[in-house]
Amino acid sequence: MQLILILANTLMLVTGQFLWKYGLMQRDKPFESLRSIIELMFSPYIIGGLFIYACATVLWLYIVSKVDLGLAYPIQSLAYIISIVGAYYIFNESLSALKITGCLLILAGVACIGLSARYS
């Protein structure tokens, strides 16, 4: 159950980031002036991303009250992998061999940390 909560938290963080990215893509010059920044902050996508981040923060507080931080935090690093793959499919961002190698290294690191917690 703890793993499911950590993965849910991770997905919430990535979803918030994706909403922010999409909200920024809807604007030509989102940081051109103070007015454009204020308008950006009231975009439904930005507000939605902030709301999801707030919910993720509350969930994270619950998680760290129940799970060792040394285990929970590395699992949350799967957000890097999810965001790279998601950005490839949703935003048509590049997916290079080097990015794939980095994702595999992150997976290996998370697996090592997970196994160390299990066998210690």
N, C-alpha and C positions, 0 to 999 in steps of 0.2 A: 504493500500500500504506500509506503514511503517513496518508493521509486516512482510510482504513478503520480504522486503529488509533485515530486521534483520535475518530472517530465511535463506535467500540466503547467507548472510555473514557467518552465523554459519555453513552452509553446506560447504562453501568454506574452512573454517578453518579446519573442520574435514577431508575434502578431502586432503588438504595439509598434514595433520598429517599422513593419511593413505599412501600417496605416500612416505613420509619419512620412515615410518615403512617398507613398501615393499622394498624400495631402500636399507635400512639397512639389510634386510633379504637376499638380493642378495649377500652379502659379508660375507666371513668367519670371518675375523677379521678386521672390519672397522676402528678400532682405534689402530691398532698395531704399526703404525709408522706415521710420518708426510706425507710420500708418500701415504699411504693408506687413510689418511684423505683427502688429496688433490684429489685423485682419486674418493673418495666418493662424494666430493663436485661437481664433474663433471658428476655424474650419472644422466641420464635423469629423473629418479624418484625424486631425490633430487632437481634438477633444476626445475622440474615441480611443486613440492610442494612449493618451494620458489616463483615461479611465481604466483601461486594461492594465496599464503599468501600476496604477494604484492598487488594483485587485491583486496583481502579482506580488506586490510588496507585502500586502497583508498575508497572503498565502506563504510567502517566503519567511515571514516572521514566525508563522506557525511551524513551518518546516524546521527552521533552525532551533526551535524550542524542543523538537523531538528527535532530530537527526544530528549526528556529528557534522560540524561544519566542514571538516576535512574530507568527508565523503560527499556531502550534498553539493558543495560548490563545484568540485570537478565535474560532477554529472551535469550540472547546469552549463558547463562549457560546450555541451552538445548544441547549444544555441548557435555557435559559430557554424557548425555543419548544416543545421537546418536553415540558417539564413543564407548560406552560400547556395545551397540547392534550391531553396525557394526563390531567391533572387534570379537564378538562372531561368526558372520556369515562369515566374510572374513578371519580372522586369526585363527579361531577355539580357541579363548581364552575362559576361563571359565566364566560362568554366574551364580553366586551364589545367594542364597536368600538374602544375605546381600547387594549385588550390586543392586538387584531389589528393595529392600527396600530403598536404597539410591536414586535410580532414582525416586521412588514415592515421596520421600521427596523433591527432587529438583522440581518435577512437582508441588507439593503443594505450595512450596515457590514462584515459578514463578507465579502461579495462584493468590496467595495472593497479590503479588506486582502488578500484572496486574489489579486486582479488586480494589486495593487501588488507583491506578492512575485514574481509571474510576469514582470512587465515591468521589474523593477529589476536 
